[in-house]
Amino acid sequence: KFLRIKSPIAYAQMKLGVKKLRHGMNFAFGGSGVFDTLGDFLPNMTTQIDYFEKLINDSVYTTLDLHSSVVLVALAGNDYGAFLANGGTNQGLRSFIPLVINQLSTNLKRIQKMGATKVIVTALEPLGCLPRTTESSSFKKCNATQNLDVNFHNLLLRQTVAKLNNETNNPTFFILDLYKSFTTVLQRKNNHKGKLKFETPLKPCCMGISNEFSCGSADENGTKLYKLCSNPKSAFFWDSSHPTQAGWKAVYTIVKSSLAQLF
């Protein structure tokens, strides 16, 4: 609403909403990364860009469309989760991070070459503050080591974006700082009216009834094996990884000024 555009239709549903094509396209797949991750048949970012390129080659979108559009490239850290799940070590992660950034850089240059003139790239949020990590401290504190790795990722991202922008006359790439916005909200106890907002910001609203289960778990009879908080609007996180609607709204209030500068 702030950008005065409608939510774009998902790529997989494009044939069901031809009239919505003019609002853009969402090529994202939950759980994906720049490399192959843990999901079955989960297209990585290169394949997602292939889908985008095919639509351009098929004249679904024109060069003029791209010149008057904005591209959002969001990377949420799934590559790092897959790296660790596949036997990688925390020490080895430092060597893997530059590989992720290098591939992201290749992807960004490809999108630019296709005709995009305004590309927003998200900085990585503080993964060490996600409930899946803070659970070990009873949701009391973030994991500083993980956040150091995230800061390294974001540092390389800033350097890469600066380098790409220096190669052209008009800057094409802009960073949306989710790290700063997340930490600002998580560390802020009061809202604008002085009332407590997210009293326990690191604790999710939806949790498994024990460590064996997670949000959404059920037994063979369909019995729920998870529990919900009484008021989702009072929680920043919905589950072990994702913010609630209220959480995202709070983040939005922080990044809104950055978006205003871009448009």
QUIDA-V576215 format. One record per residue. N is the residue number from 1. RES is the residue in three letters. PHI is phi as a letter, one per 40 degrees, with the letter a starting at -180 (999 if undefined). OMEGA is omega in whole degrees, 0 to 359 (999 if undefined). Layout:
n: {N	N}
res: {RES	RES}
phi: {PHI	PHI}
omega: {OMEGA	OMEGA}
//
This chain:
n: {1	2	3	4	5	6	7	8	9	10	11	12	13	14	15	16	17	18	19	20	21	22	23	24	25	26	27	28	29	30	31	32	33	34	35	36	37	38	39	40	41	42	43	44	45	46	47	48	49	50	51	52	53	54	55	56	57	58	59	60	61	62	63	64	65	66	67	68	69	70	71	72	73	74	75	76	77	78	79	80	81	82	83	84	85	86	87	88	89	90	91	92	93	94	95	96	97	98	99	100	101	102	103	104	105	106	107	108	109	110	111	112	113	114	115	116	117	118	119	120	121	122	123	124	125	126	127	128	129	130	131	132	133	134	135	136	137	138	139	140	141	142	143	144	145	146	147	148	149	150	151	152	153	154	155	156	157	158	159	160	161	162	163	164	165	166	167	168	169	170	171	172	173	174	175	176	177	178	179	180	181	182	183	184	185	186	187	188	189	190	191	192	193	194	195	196	197	198	199	200	201	202	203	204	205	206	207	208	209	210	211	212	213	214	215	216	217	218	219	220	221	222	223	224	225	226	227	228	229	230	231	232	233	234	235	236	237	238	239	240	241	242	243	244	245	246	247	248	249	250	251	252	253	254	255	256	257	258	259	260	261	262	263}
res: {LYS	PHE	LEU	ARG	ILE	LYS	SER	PRO	ILE	ALA	TYR	ALA	GLN	MET	LYS	LEU	GLY	VAL	LYS	LYS	LEU	ARG	HIS	GLY	MET	ASN	PHE	ALA	PHE	GLY	GLY	SER	GLY	VAL	PHE	ASP	THR	LEU	GLY	ASP	PHE	LEU	PRO	ASN	MET	THR	THR	GLN	ILE	ASP	TYR	PHE	GLU	LYS	LEU	ILE	ASN	ASP	SER	VAL	TYR	THR	THR	LEU	ASP	LEU	HIS	SER	SER	VAL	VAL	LEU	VAL	ALA	LEU	ALA	GLY	ASN	ASP	TYR	GLY	ALA	PHE	LEU	ALA	ASN	GLY	GLY	THR	ASN	GLN	GLY	LEU	ARG	SER	PHE	ILE	PRO	LEU	VAL	ILE	ASN	GLN	LEU	SER	THR	ASN	LEU	LYS	ARG	ILE	GLN	LYS	MET	GLY	ALA	THR	LYS	VAL	ILE	VAL	THR	ALA	LEU	GLU	PRO	LEU	GLY	CYS	LEU	PRO	ARG	THR	THR	GLU	SER	SER	SER	PHE	LYS	LYS	CYS	ASN	ALA	THR	GLN	ASN	LEU	ASP	VAL	ASN	PHE	HIS	ASN	LEU	LEU	LEU	ARG	GLN	THR	VAL	ALA	LYS	LEU	ASN	ASN	GLU	THR	ASN	ASN	PRO	THR	PHE	PHE	ILE	LEU	ASP	LEU	TYR	LYS	SER	PHE	THR	THR	VAL	LEU	GLN	ARG	LYS	ASN	ASN	HIS	LYS	GLY	LYS	LEU	LYS	PHE	GLU	THR	PRO	LEU	LYS	PRO	CYS	CYS	MET	GLY	ILE	SER	ASN	GLU	PHE	SER	CYS	GLY	SER	ALA	ASP	GLU	ASN	GLY	THR	LYS	LEU	TYR	LYS	LEU	CYS	SER	ASN	PRO	LYS	SER	ALA	PHE	PHE	TRP	ASP	SER	SER	HIS	PRO	THR	GLN	ALA	GLY	TRP	LYS	ALA	VAL	TYR	THR	ILE	VAL	LYS	SER	SER	LEU	ALA	GLN	LEU	PHE}
phi: {999	c	c	g	b	c	c	c	c	c	d	c	b	c	c	c	a	d	c	c	d	c	c	h	a	b	c	c	b	d	g	c	a	c	b	c	b	c	c	c	f	b	c	c	c	d	c	c	c	d	c	c	c	c	c	c	c	c	g	c	b	b	c	c	d	c	c	b	b	b	b	b	b	b	b	b	g	c	c	c	c	c	d	c	c	c	h	c	b	c	c	c	c	c	c	c	d	c	c	c	c	c	c	c	c	d	c	c	c	c	c	c	c	c	h	c	b	a	b	c	b	c	c	c	c	c	c	c	b	c	d	c	c	c	d	c	b	f	g	b	a	c	c	c	c	c	c	c	c	c	c	c	d	c	c	c	c	c	c	c	c	c	c	c	c	c	c	b	c	b	d	b	b	b	b	c	c	c	c	c	c	c	c	c	c	c	c	c	c	b	c	c	c	g	c	c	b	b	c	b	c	c	c	c	c	b	b	c	c	a	c	c	b	b	d	g	c	a	c	c	c	g	c	c	b	a	b	b	c	c	b	d	c	c	b	c	b	c	b	c	b	b	c	c	c	c	c	c	c	c	c	d	c	c	c	d	c	c	c	c	c	c	b}
omega: {180	181	180	175	178	179	182	179	178	182	182	182	188	181	180	183	183	182	182	183	182	178	180	185	177	182	186	173	181	179	183	179	177	174	176	181	189	184	176	177	181	183	175	186	178	179	178	177	174	179	179	182	179	179	177	179	179	178	172	173	182	176	178	177	182	181	181	183	173	179	176	177	184	177	190	178	181	177	182	176	179	179	181	180	181	174	178	181	177	178	181	182	181	179	181	183	178	178	178	181	179	179	177	178	177	180	181	179	179	179	178	181	179	176	180	181	179	184	177	179	181	168	182	177	181	183	179	179	179	182	179	178	185	178	182	178	184	178	183	184	179	177	185	181	178	181	173	177	178	179	176	175	183	176	179	178	179	179	180	180	178	179	180	180	179	181	180	179	180	179	181	190	181	181	173	190	178	179	181	183	177	184	178	181	183	181	182	182	185	173	186	181	177	179	178	181	177	187	176	191	182	181	182	178	184	183	172	181	174	182	180	186	180	179	180	180	177	178	184	179	180	179	182	178	178	180	181	174	184	183	181	180	180	182	176	180	175	180	186	185	192	176	172	175	179	178	179	178	179	177	180	180	179	185	184	181	178	179	181	180	182	185	999}
//
